[in-house]
Amino acid sequence: MEKRKGRPPTKPSELKDGFYLELRNKGSNSAVKIRREDMDEVAKTIKQYERVKIVNYLGEVKAGRWLDGKNKGKKTNG
């Protein structure tokens, strides 16, 4: 195994601009965030996964802030 040199990063990563969904398996606590470019893609993704997984729409991110969803107005922290 190769050791990395230097100081580890401490700044939290920012989310890219786009629309975010959270996918989790039924009965699971862990989730995966996925990003889509527009609402049409979000609707297709929800339809694709809704039978097998629990799908939550998190909202739209623009310039490091949530524009809608349950985190509206808050900053993003990856």
C-alpha positions in Angstrom: 0.0 0.0 0.0 1.2 3.4 -0.9 1.1 6.2 1.8 0.0 9.6 0.8 2.2 12.5 1.6 1.2 15.9 2.8 -1.7 17.2 4.9 -5.1 15.7 4.4 -7.8 18.0 3.0 -10.0 19.6 5.7 -12.4 21.6 3.6 -15.7 19.8 3.0 -16.5 19.1 -0.6 -19.2 21.1 -2.4 -22.0 19.6 -4.3 -22.2 20.4 -8.1 -25.1 22.4 -9.4 -28.1 20.2 -10.3 -31.0 18.2 -8.9 -30.3 15.7 -6.2 -32.1 12.5 -5.2 -31.5 10.1 -2.4 -31.8 6.3 -3.0 -31.9 3.7 -0.3 -32.9 0.1 -0.1 -36.0 -0.8 1.8 -35.1 -1.5 5.4 -31.7 0.1 5.1 -30.2 3.1 6.9 -27.5 3.9 4.3 -28.3 6.0 1.3 -26.8 7.2 -2.0 -27.1 10.7 -3.4 -27.4 11.0 -7.2 -27.4 14.1 -9.3 -29.4 14.9 -12.5 -29.2 17.9 -14.8 -32.9 18.7 -15.2 -36.3 17.9 -13.8 -37.2 15.6 -16.8 -34.2 13.4 -15.8 -35.3 13.5 -12.2 -38.8 12.3 -13.1 -37.4 9.4 -15.2 -35.1 8.4 -12.4 -37.8 8.4 -9.8 -40.0 6.3 -12.1 -37.1 3.9 -12.7 -36.2 3.3 -9.1 -39.5 3.7 -7.2 -40.5 0.0 -7.3 -37.2 -1.3 -5.9 -35.9 1.5 -3.7 -37.0 4.3 -1.5 -36.5 7.5 -3.4 -36.4 11.0 -1.8 -36.1 14.2 -3.8 -33.6 16.4 -1.9 -33.8 19.5 -4.1 -31.9 21.7 -6.5 -28.4 23.0 -5.7 -27.1 26.2 -7.3 -23.9 28.0 -6.3 -23.5 26.0 -3.2 -27.0 26.5 -1.8 -30.2 24.5 -1.8 -32.9 26.3 -3.8 -35.8 23.9 -2.8 -36.5 20.8 -0.9 -36.2 20.3 2.9 -32.9 22.1 3.0 -34.1 25.2 1.2 -31.7 28.2 1.7 -29.0 26.2 3.5 -25.4 25.8 2.3 -24.4 22.4 1.0 -21.8 20.2 2.7 -21.1 17.3 0.4 
